[in-house]
Amino acid sequence: MKKSMTVLEILLGLLVLIIAIVNLYPFKFFNIQTGAEIMMYGIILSGVSMLIVGIFRLASVYSYESLSLAEKINVVTSILTMAMSVVIFFFQLFMTGSRWLHLLFGIGLLSYAIGRVTIGVLTSEINSGLRAYYSAIGMGIAVLSIITISFQMVQISSGVNGTVYITYGYFVDATLIMIGVDFLISAILGIVLRRQKQSP
């Protein structure tokens, strides 16, 4: 991957990471009014993050001179991630279909996970440690994505004071945090491996 793409990957990784953390804990970083506004636009912020992820992964695949099978699969999964983001924006714009949002987020994020696992399993040109990392992070993201697809709300405790639930948005943001970290680690590992190749 080109150096400019590596720098962009780091910047976008930080952006996705910050958005997801702020979206997950808005009141820890802002006052009540600002935190409430962030919560209100949380779905849009998560959708924007997912769109950024899809666009970058698609662009990074096309930075190679020729496409292998794994990279072709990545093209498809990146387009699917972007498509889910666009559909989410459509639903939010027209305030319809909210019951489908967890499915759309889950499918988009699962597509990203499939792309990472595919690179790890099918790409023989890269370092075996890097392949193992891609496969592991992809499977971790896939688990959270499947939870997002399966449940709109998940019960976390039940007691005398009532039952506590967390929405699918929690898992979306947790998944986006993993993706942000993935961007950063992937870029750093790419830099380290390039330097190792260049050294005599």
WOQUIDA-V512664 format. One record per backbone hydrogen bond with DSSP energy under -0.5 kcal/mol. NH is the residue of the N-H (numbers start at 1). CO is the residue of the C=O. If there is no record, write none. Layout:
((NH:CO) (NH:CO))
This chain:
((6:2) (7:3) (8:4) (9:5) (10:6) (11:7) (12:8) (13:9) (14:10) (15:11) (16:12) (17:13) (18:14) (19:15) (20:16) (21:17) (22:18) (23:19) (24:20) (25:21) (28:25) (29:25) (29:26) (30:26) (35:31) (36:32) (37:33) (38:34) (39:35) (40:36) (41:37) (42:39) (45:41) (46:42) (47:43) (48:44) (49:45) (50:46) (51:47) (52:48) (53:49) (54:50) (55:51) (56:52) (57:53) (58:54) (59:55) (60:56) (61:57) (62:58) (63:60) (64:61) (68:66) (72:68) (73:69) (74:70) (75:71) (76:72) (77:73) (78:74) (79:75) (80:76) (81:77) (82:78) (83:79) (84:80) (85:81) (86:82) (87:83) (88:84) (89:85) (90:86) (91:87) (92:88) (93:89) (94:90) (95:91) (96:91) (100:97) (101:98) (103:100) (104:100) (105:101) (106:102) (107:103) (108:104) (109:105) (110:106) (111:107) (112:108) (113:109) (114:110) (115:111) (116:112) (117:113) (118:114) (119:115) (120:116) (121:117) (122:118) (123:119) (124:122) (131:127) (132:128) (133:129) (134:130) (135:131) (136:132) (137:133) (138:134) (139:135) (140:136) (141:137) (142:138) (143:139) (144:140) (145:141) (146:142) (147:143) (148:144) (149:145) (150:146) (151:147) (154:166) (156:164) (157:164) (159:162) (162:159) (164:157) (166:154) (168:152) (170:167) (171:167) (172:168) (173:169) (174:170) (175:171) (176:172) (177:173) (178:174) (179:175) (180:176) (181:177) (182:178) (183:179) (184:180) (185:181) (186:182) (187:183) (188:184) (189:185) (190:186) (191:187) (192:188) (193:189) (194:190) (195:191) (196:192) (197:193) (198:194) (199:195))
